[in-house]
Amino acid sequence: MADLSRRALLRGAGAMGVTGALAAMTGCGVPPAYVEAADRGSTDRSARDRKIVFANWPLYIDVDDHDKQRRPTLDAFERRSGISVTYTEEINDNDEFFGKISPALMNHQSTGRDLIVISDWMCARFVRLGWVQKMDRAAQPHVAKYLDPLLRTPHFDEGRTHSVPWQSGITGIAYNRKKLGREIKHTSDLWKDDLRGRVTLLSGLDESFAMLMQGNGVDITRWTADDFHRMTDQVRGLVSKGHIRRFTGNDYIKDLDSGDVLAAQAYSGDVIQLQADNPDIEFVVPQEGAELWAESLMIPNLADHKRDAERLIDYYYRPEVAADLAAWVNYVCPVPAAREVLASSKDKERAALAEDPLIFPDDAMRKRLAIARDITAKERTAFAKEWNGIVGL
């Protein structure tokens, strides 16, 4: 199974850079970079070209154990459809990739890609700017049937008409139960005296803010500026007291594993790998709730092979294909029906994945998961400045 260090690459969240500059430029009214719906499509070449250019993150698809150049699910799609897929692992950071393709999109030019996978908080910007095309759900019966209900209606893309989750995950709490000597059930449990200087939070604004607000009883589907400032005041106070050891990217994994840190804000996918080496590590969705996030497939404006791209997306929503992908990457599967496919496997290790709540959350956990309202372009500049001042970015 894959090394899930891919999450370490998500460093762009909350930073200013090119996306922050664009947010500042387009904060009011119709942004100058906005593309009208009528100008997003081009003549589709799917029927005669029979190919797709697909940009994804590293380590985010199944590979053959004996030949790392082979990707079994993608190879099967090519054989089945007759469509050739050029698969590139070129996305290492949301902001960096935005900077790479935004000049083409804002100037009404093709990006040269038919499919991209980016984090939903970044997807929100693409949708807001009119930089991605609406998909034809009539051509995607498996998406329509099998997409997890929890992921169907994000604030930024009502009805998921412009995006389809590739994989999903939970931002919750990982902790060393044995060394801490107690359970963690609530976000507020992180602030108890026995964790002073032994707890870390994620440094990225978009990754961190939702769970912290939920700990204060906020409904993150409709949080307000007051909720945000209440949360940052709380975190600022914890920093001044030395309670928070530091703010991290994916490197909290090493701190937890070594015991330097006893509890950390963490991604569910990472913890599955940690638990394989250290069974004392537990992952918890706090009673007040945790954020369910996704990294989603989108079809950029002027893509040459829209119909073929829609077909590939739908292929990955076949439960048997989704099961193969989930068994490799170990994130929350956006196709709950894949659970039964894995459960029926004769391979014990594969069948056991069907019972892992970090891949298929159980009913009790699902009730505590929510997708946060995204940070708008108007809000982002000031909120990022405030958060980065606390974090030290």
C-alpha positions as CSV (number, residue, x, y, z in Angstrom):
1,M,0.0,0.0,0.0
2,A,1.1,3.5,-0.7
3,D,3.2,5.7,1.5
4,L,0.8,8.5,2.3
5,S,3.4,11.2,2.7
6,R,1.6,12.9,-0.2
7,R,-0.3,14.9,2.3
8,A,3.0,16.5,3.3
9,L,2.8,18.3,0.0
10,L,-0.2,20.4,0.9
11,R,1.6,23.5,2.0
12,G,-0.4,26.1,0.0
13,A,-3.4,26.4,2.3
14,G,-3.9,29.8,3.7
15,A,-0.8,31.3,2.2
16,M,-1.1,34.5,0.2
17,G,1.1,34.0,-2.9
18,V,-0.6,34.0,-6.3
19,T,-4.0,32.8,-5.0
20,G,-4.0,35.4,-2.2
21,A,-3.1,38.1,-4.7
22,L,-5.9,37.0,-7.0
23,A,-8.4,36.9,-4.0
24,A,-7.4,40.5,-3.1
25,M,-7.8,41.6,-6.7
26,T,-11.2,39.9,-7.2
27,G,-12.8,40.4,-3.8
28,C,-15.7,42.6,-4.9
29,G,-18.2,42.2,-7.7
30,V,-17.5,40.1,-10.8
31,P,-13.8,39.2,-10.8
32,P,-11.9,40.4,-13.9
33,A,-10.6,36.8,-14.4
34,Y,-14.1,35.4,-14.4
35,V,-15.1,33.3,-17.5
36,E,-18.8,33.2,-18.5
37,A,-20.4,29.7,-18.9
38,A,-20.7,30.1,-22.7
39,D,-17.0,30.6,-23.0
40,R,-15.8,27.6,-21.0
41,G,-16.2,24.8,-23.6
42,S,-14.5,24.0,-26.8
43,T,-15.1,21.6,-29.7
44,D,-14.8,18.2,-28.1
45,R,-12.3,15.9,-29.8
46,S,-13.1,12.8,-27.7
47,A,-14.6,10.8,-30.6
48,R,-11.6,11.1,-32.9
49,D,-8.7,11.5,-30.5
50,R,-9.7,8.9,-27.9
51,K,-7.3,10.2,-25.2
52,I,-7.2,12.1,-21.9
53,V,-4.5,14.1,-20.1
54,F,-5.0,13.5,-16.4
55,A,-3.0,15.5,-13.8
56,N,-2.9,14.2,-10.2
57,W,-0.9,14.2,-7.0
58,P,2.0,11.7,-6.5
59,L,1.1,8.4,-4.7
60,Y,-2.6,8.8,-5.3
61,I,-3.4,5.9,-7.5
62,D,-2.9,2.1,-7.3
63,V,0.4,0.8,-8.8
64,D,1.5,-2.7,-9.5
65,D,3.7,-4.3,-6.8
66,H,6.2,-5.6,-9.3
67,D,6.1,-2.8,-11.9
68,K,5.7,0.8,-10.6
69,Q,5.0,2.1,-14.1
70,R,1.8,0.0,-14.2
71,R,-1.4,1.4,-12.7
72,P,-3.9,-1.5,-12.7
73,T,-7.2,0.4,-12.5
74,L,-6.1,2.9,-15.1
75,D,-4.7,0.2,-17.4
76,A,-8.0,-1.6,-17.2
77,F,-9.8,1.5,-18.2
78,E,-7.6,2.0,-21.3
79,R,-8.2,-1.6,-22.4
80,R,-11.9,-1.4,-21.7
81,S,-12.6,1.9,-23.4
82,G,-9.9,2.2,-26.0
83,I,-9.0,5.6,-24.6
84,S,-5.4,6.4,-24.0
85,V,-4.6,8.2,-20.7
86,T,-1.5,10.4,-20.2
87,Y,-1.2,10.3,-16.4
88,T,1.1,12.9,-14.8
89,E,1.9,13.3,-11.1
90,E,2.6,17.0,-11.4
91,I,0.5,18.4,-8.6
92,N,2.6,18.9,-5.5
93,D,1.0,22.0,-4.0
94,N,-2.4,23.6,-4.6
95,D,-1.1,27.1,-4.9
96,E,1.8,26.1,-7.0
97,F,-0.4,24.3,-9.5
98,F,-2.8,27.2,-9.5
99,G,0.1,29.4,-10.5
100,K,1.0,27.0,-13.2
101,I,-2.3,26.9,-15.0
102,S,-4.1,30.2,-14.0
103,P,-2.5,32.3,-16.7
104,A,-4.0,30.1,-19.4
105,L,-7.4,30.0,-17.7
106,M,-7.7,33.7,-17.1
107,N,-6.7,34.4,-20.7
108,H,-9.2,32.0,-22.1
109,Q,-6.6,29.4,-23.2
110,S,-6.4,25.7,-22.9
111,T,-4.4,24.3,-20.0
112,G,-3.5,21.2,-22.0
113,R,-5.2,19.0,-19.4
114,D,-8.6,17.3,-19.4
115,L,-8.7,16.3,-15.8
116,I,-7.1,17.7,-12.6
117,V,-7.4,16.8,-8.9
118,I,-7.2,19.6,-6.4
119,S,-8.3,20.1,-2.8
120,D,-11.9,21.3,-2.4
121,W,-10.9,24.6,-0.8
122,M,-9.0,25.3,-4.0
123,C,-11.8,23.8,-6.2
124,A,-14.0,26.5,-4.7
125,R,-11.9,29.2,-6.3
126,F,-12.0,27.5,-9.7
127,V,-15.8,27.3,-9.5
128,R,-16.1,30.9,-8.4
129,L,-13.9,32.1,-11.2
130,G,-15.8,30.0,-13.8
131,W,-12.6,28.1,-14.7
132,V,-14.1,24.6,-14.9
133,Q,-16.9,23.0,-16.9
134,K,-20.2,21.6,-15.7
135,M,-20.3,17.9,-16.1
136,D,-23.0,15.9,-17.8
137,R,-24.3,13.6,-15.1
138,A,-26.4,11.8,-17.6
139,A,-23.1,10.4,-18.9
140,Q,-22.0,9.5,-15.4
141,P,-24.6,7.0,-14.0
142,H,-22.2,5.6,-11.5
143,V,-21.4,9.0,-10.0
144,A,-25.1,9.8,-9.8
145,K,-25.8,6.5,-8.0
146,Y,-22.8,5.8,-5.8
147,L,-21.4,9.2,-4.7
148,D,-21.4,9.3,-0.9
149,P,-24.4,11.5,0.3
150,L,-22.1,13.3,2.7
151,L,-20.1,14.6,-0.2
152,R,-22.9,15.6,-2.6
153,T,-23.6,19.2,-1.6
154,P,-20.5,21.2,-0.7
155,H,-21.1,24.9,-0.2
156,F,-18.9,25.9,-3.2
157,D,-20.5,23.5,-5.7
158,E,-24.2,22.8,-5.0
159,G,-25.1,19.4,-6.4
160,R,-21.5,18.6,-7.3
161,T,-22.0,19.7,-10.9
162,H,-18.5,20.9,-11.4
163,S,-16.5,18.5,-9.2
164,V,-16.4,14.9,-8.2
165,P,-14.4,13.6,-5.2
166,W,-11.4,11.5,-6.1
167,Q,-10.7,10.6,-2.5
168,S,-11.9,12.0,0.8
169,G,-10.6,12.2,4.4
170,I,-11.1,13.5,7.9
171,T,-9.2,16.1,9.8
172,G,-9.4,14.9,13.4
173,I,-7.1,14.1,16.3
174,A,-4.4,11.4,16.5
175,Y,-2.9,10.6,19.9
176,N,-0.8,8.1,21.8
177,R,-3.3,6.5,24.1
178,K,-0.7,4.5,26.0
179,K,1.7,7.4,26.7
180,L,-1.1,9.9,27.4
181,G,-2.8,7.5,29.7
182,R,-6.3,8.7,29.0
183,E,-8.9,9.0,26.2
184,I,-9.4,12.0,24.0
185,K,-13.1,12.5,23.1
186,H,-13.4,16.2,22.7
187,T,-11.3,18.9,21.0
188,S,-11.2,20.6,24.4
189,D,-9.3,17.6,25.7
190,L,-6.3,18.9,23.8
191,W,-6.1,21.9,26.1
192,K,-5.8,20.0,29.4
193,D,-2.6,20.5,31.4
194,D,-1.1,17.1,30.8
195,L,-0.7,18.0,27.1
196,R,1.0,21.4,27.7
197,G,3.8,21.6,25.1
198,R,2.9,18.1,23.8
199,V,0.2,18.9,21.2
200,T,0.5,20.2,17.6
201,L,-1.9,21.8,15.2
202,L,-1.8,21.9,11.4
203,S,-0.3,25.1,10.0
204,G,-2.5,25.4,7.0
205,L,-5.5,27.6,7.5
206,D,-7.8,25.6,5.3
207,E,-6.8,22.3,6.9
208,S,-7.0,23.5,10.5
209,F,-9.8,26.0,11.1
210,A,-12.9,23.8,10.8
211,M,-12.2,21.3,13.5
212,L,-11.1,24.0,15.9
213,M,-14.4,25.9,15.3
214,Q,-16.3,22.7,15.8
215,G,-14.7,22.3,19.2
216,N,-16.4,25.6,20.1
217,G,-19.8,24.2,19.0
218,V,-19.9,26.0,15.6
219,D,-21.8,24.6,12.7
220,I,-19.0,24.8,10.1
221,T,-21.5,24.7,7.2
222,R,-22.4,28.3,8.0
223,W,-19.6,29.7,10.2
224,T,-19.2,33.5,10.6
225,A,-16.4,35.9,11.0
226,D,-17.1,36.1,14.7
227,D,-16.7,32.3,14.9
228,F,-13.4,32.6,13.2
229,H,-12.0,35.4,15.5
230,R,-13.2,33.5,18.6
231,M,-11.2,30.5,17.4
232,T,-8.1,32.5,16.6
233,D,-8.2,34.3,19.9
234,Q,-8.3,30.9,21.6
235,V,-5.4,29.6,19.6
236,R,-3.4,32.7,20.2
237,G,-3.8,32.4,23.9
238,L,-2.7,28.7,23.8
239,V,0.4,29.7,21.9
240,S,1.3,32.4,24.4
241,K,1.0,29.9,27.2
242,G,3.3,27.4,25.5
243,H,0.5,24.9,25.3
244,I,0.8,24.3,21.6
245,R,4.3,22.8,20.8
246,R,4.2,24.0,17.2
247,F,2.2,24.1,13.9
248,T,3.1,21.4,11.4
249,G,2.6,20.1,8.0
250,N,2.7,16.3,7.6
251,D,5.7,16.1,9.9
252,Y,3.5,15.6,12.9
253,I,3.8,11.9,12.0
254,K,7.4,11.8,13.2
255,D,6.6,13.7,16.4
256,L,3.8,11.3,17.3
257,D,5.8,8.2,16.4
258,S,8.8,9.3,18.5
259,G,6.6,10.3,21.5
260,D,7.8,14.0,21.4
261,V,4.2,14.8,20.8
262,L,1.3,13.0,22.5
263,A,-1.6,14.4,20.5
264,A,-1.9,16.2,17.1
265,Q,-4.4,17.5,14.7
266,A,-4.1,14.9,11.9
267,Y,-5.4,13.4,8.7
268,S,-7.2,10.1,8.8
269,G,-5.2,8.6,5.9
270,D,-1.9,9.2,7.6
271,V,-3.0,7.5,10.8
272,I,-3.8,4.3,9.0
273,Q,-0.1,4.0,8.1
274,L,1.0,5.1,11.6
275,Q,-1.1,2.4,13.2
276,A,0.5,-0.3,11.1
277,D,3.8,0.5,12.9
278,N,2.5,1.8,16.2
279,P,-0.8,0.3,17.5
280,D,-0.8,2.7,20.4
281,I,-1.7,5.6,18.0
282,E,-5.5,6.2,17.9
283,F,-7.5,8.5,15.7
284,V,-10.6,10.2,17.0
285,V,-13.4,12.2,15.5
286,P,-14.3,14.6,18.4
287,Q,-17.8,14.4,19.8
288,E,-18.4,18.0,18.6
289,G,-17.4,16.9,15.1
290,A,-14.6,17.0,12.5
291,E,-14.2,18.1,9.0
292,L,-14.8,15.8,6.1
293,W,-12.8,17.0,3.1
294,A,-12.2,15.8,-0.4
295,E,-9.8,16.3,-3.3
296,S,-11.8,16.4,-6.4
297,L,-11.7,15.8,-10.1
298,M,-12.5,18.8,-12.3
299,I,-12.5,19.4,-16.1
300,P,-10.8,22.7,-16.9
301,N,-12.1,25.2,-19.4
302,L,-11.4,24.4,-23.0
303,A,-10.4,20.8,-22.3
304,D,-10.2,18.9,-25.6
305,H,-11.6,15.6,-24.4
306,K,-14.5,16.5,-22.0
307,R,-16.7,13.4,-22.8
308,D,-13.8,11.0,-22.4
309,A,-12.8,12.7,-19.1
310,E,-16.4,12.3,-17.9
311,R,-16.3,8.7,-18.8
312,L,-13.0,8.1,-16.8
313,I,-14.6,9.8,-13.8
314,D,-17.6,7.6,-14.0
315,Y,-15.4,4.5,-14.3
316,Y,-13.8,5.2,-10.9
317,Y,-17.3,5.3,-9.4
318,R,-17.9,1.7,-10.2
319,P,-17.8,0.0,-6.7
320,E,-15.3,-2.7,-7.8
321,V,-12.9,0.0,-9.2
322,A,-13.4,2.3,-6.2
323,A,-12.6,-0.7,-3.9
324,D,-9.3,-1.4,-5.7
325,L,-8.3,2.3,-5.4
326,A,-9.4,2.5,-1.7
327,A,-7.4,-0.7,-0.9
328,W,-4.3,1.0,-2.2
329,V,-4.5,4.7,-1.1
330,N,-6.3,4.1,2.3
331,Y,-8.2,7.4,2.3
332,V,-12.0,7.7,3.0
333,C,-13.6,6.1,0.0
334,P,-16.2,8.4,-1.7
335,V,-18.1,5.3,-2.8
336,P,-19.7,3.6,0.2
337,A,-20.8,0.6,-2.0
338,A,-17.1,-0.3,-2.4
339,R,-17.2,-1.5,1.2
340,E,-19.2,-4.7,0.3
341,V,-16.8,-5.4,-2.5
342,L,-13.9,-5.4,-0.1
343,A,-15.8,-7.3,2.6
344,S,-16.4,-10.2,0.2
345,S,-12.7,-10.6,-0.7
346,K,-11.0,-13.9,0.0
347,D,-7.9,-11.9,0.9
348,K,-8.1,-11.4,4.7
349,E,-6.1,-8.1,4.7
350,R,-8.2,-6.7,1.9
351,A,-11.5,-7.8,3.6
352,A,-10.4,-6.2,6.9
353,L,-10.3,-2.8,5.2
354,A,-14.1,-2.9,4.9
355,E,-14.2,-2.7,8.7
356,D,-11.8,0.2,9.0
357,P,-13.8,3.4,10.0
358,L,-11.1,5.6,8.5
359,I,-11.9,4.2,5.1
360,F,-15.6,3.6,5.6
361,P,-16.8,5.7,8.5
362,D,-19.4,3.9,10.6
363,D,-22.8,5.5,11.2
364,A,-21.8,7.1,14.6
365,M,-18.8,8.7,13.0
366,R,-20.7,9.9,9.9
367,K,-23.1,11.8,12.1
368,R,-20.2,13.9,13.4
369,L,-18.7,14.8,10.0
370,A,-19.4,17.9,8.1
371,I,-18.0,19.8,5.1
372,A,-17.0,23.4,6.0
373,R,-18.2,26.4,4.2
374,D,-15.2,27.6,2.2
375,I,-13.4,30.8,2.9
376,T,-14.6,33.4,0.4
377,A,-12.3,35.5,-1.8
378,K,-13.4,38.6,0.2
379,E,-12.6,37.0,3.5
380,R,-9.3,35.2,2.6
381,T,-6.8,38.0,2.7
382,A,-7.6,39.2,6.2
383,F,-8.2,35.7,7.6
384,A,-5.0,34.3,6.2
385,K,-3.0,37.3,7.5
386,E,-4.4,36.8,11.0
387,W,-3.9,33.0,11.0
388,N,-0.4,33.2,9.5
389,G,0.6,35.7,12.2
390,I,-0.3,33.2,14.9
391,V,1.4,30.3,13.1
392,G,4.5,32.2,12.2
393,L,4.3,31.8,8.5
